Amino acid sequence: MLTQRIAWILWPAFLVACAMEVVFFTLFDPADLHLFGQPVEASRMTVYSVGFFLFWGVGAASSFLTCFLQRSPWEVNRCPLPPVARPEGCPKRDGDAGCA
Amino acid sequence: MTTGAPGARPRTGPARSAPPKAAAAPAALAEAERGLFEVRQKIYPRAVHGWFARLRWAAVWFTQVLFYGLPWVAWNDRQAVLFDLGARKFYIFGLVFWPQDFIYLTLLLVAAAVSLFLFTSVAGRLWCGYACPQTVYTEIFLWIERKIEGDRSARAKLDAAPLGARKVALKAAKHGAWAALALWTGFTFVGYFTPIQVLGGSALALSLGPWETFWILFYGFATYGNAGWMREQVCKYMCPYARFQGAMFDQDTLIIAYDAGRGDPRGSRGRKADPKALGLGDCVDCGICVQVCPTGIDIREGLQYECIGCAACIDGCDQVMDKMGYPKGLIRYSTEHAMQDHSGLSGILGRFVRPRTIVYTAILAAVIVAAITALFLRVPLKVDVIRDRGAMVREVENGELENVYRLQVMNATESAHRYRIAVEGLAGVRIASEPVIEMAPASTRAFPVRIRLPAASAKGGSQKILITVSAEDASGLEVREKAVFLSPRPEN
């Protein structure tokens, strides 16, 4: 469940970051960017790379919130894991596998 | 989880025989591997030979010779295809593209998307089965795996075996070969963005830049992970195209289909037995179609979302049909309509032209025509005229008025040019600064330009002028830009 969540958060963000990277840096030259009023001195490669991870991070934050808010009140009131996925020792682990 | 095609699951009927043998796979197959998303049964695709396997290998060779080879092709003393991100210039053979040419990239992407729609509606998941990098690299990685660890059953056995010297050696060899190929792939990828000869030199001298190193490793790791480990899971859980391709399907789309009418009821029999006497169809229930499937599905259950259209099951089944002496094509490329009315090839081809394909073709043709026209009309000289904000207007000698402009000139060709700047539009208007400018190949520069107008021609306020920049050679390059000349309003 955890790996699944991580993939849900990181993967769509990665795709969006790729698209964003192309669009943003086609329109804006890193050499023209200013950081706190100072021209960015880093090389273009650095700005492209850092920019990519920024976009990825922003996308991941959005995916994270989507995942986080996706749970219904019903699920929040109860354990979100299906019984089989509950940690060992959990008294409700061996319940009906079909009931989340 | 099925595709959008209605009725996509031809039922096999109550006569369906015992479960396929593939279900009773080696014990190692039952070992549940913790996959990325769910408890995943590891799939050991069996090697397959046949017409479609050869076609897929042809596609692998074509795409990979192109991918690995293209960065090494030279053109006019430079790399023929280079997306020089550092200099913000894209070189594609004789053309140089600048960020201002974004429209061409957009048109290219739109054309690519629409042709994907067209191919999908006509012939299903051709892209997935033959050209997608995920398929291509999985094919190559599987080939390496097969050469080192053996075919399906040998691999399953090896995975089930306890850790020993042989297992360690085989696994190390496999992962070593995978890693080497993945690194070369990463290196080639970065070679599209940094001149690959230089990149190769610094790699040999161990002096790669930090970001180059990082991106080679990043892309290499992605290749290794996707083709070595994730494989069909990428198609099943990560690929957006796989999710929406069903929307382009209809009942006349080519799919890989099992002929249930001919094959069922399934069952094993001797080679000489008469299936009719046994009450059986042509399917001998050998399970080969399941064993060769890279996504591990049973095509006999009908069209499924997981089917990437690789046709491995067709090759596998045809071999068995040959051995049994039955006609080939129990599993074949067909359409739902053709399957229903047994119309064969004519039924498939006869329905190729239909509203959906006509619309896709029309859009595709329009985009391609627009792109090519725009590319031919493209003038590789760009001029921006910006008025100098500091000084509005200045009175100079001889009773003339002067305005200062900044000319931003971009020479998008790969040769040096001399351009002459001229101005017209008002009586007596002239260039007072150096009228001839020199531009290096593929460069941008700004030039201050002083324009003077006799006071007699000045009407006050802003008056339109036309600035022309034209090459002083046979290239015929010329750009005309509008500008305004300001002069003080006469005092009342």
HADDOCK unambig.tbl for C-alpha pairs under 7 A between the chains (distance, minus, plus):
assign (segid A and resid 3 and name CA) (segid B and resid 36 and name CA) 6.34 0.50 0.50
assign (segid A and resid 3 and name CA) (segid B and resid 37 and name CA) 6.73 0.50 0.50
assign (segid A and resid 4 and name CA) (segid B and resid 36 and name CA) 6.48 0.50 0.50
assign (segid A and resid 4 and name CA) (segid B and resid 37 and name CA) 4.91 0.50 0.50
assign (segid A and resid 26 and name CA) (segid B and resid 99 and name CA) 5.35 0.50 0.50
assign (segid A and resid 27 and name CA) (segid B and resid 99 and name CA) 6.85 0.50 0.50
assign (segid A and resid 44 and name CA) (segid B and resid 86 and name CA) 5.71 0.50 0.50
assign (segid A and resid 45 and name CA) (segid B and resid 86 and name CA) 6.25 0.50 0.50
assign (segid A and resid 46 and name CA) (segid B and resid 211 and name CA) 6.97 0.50 0.50
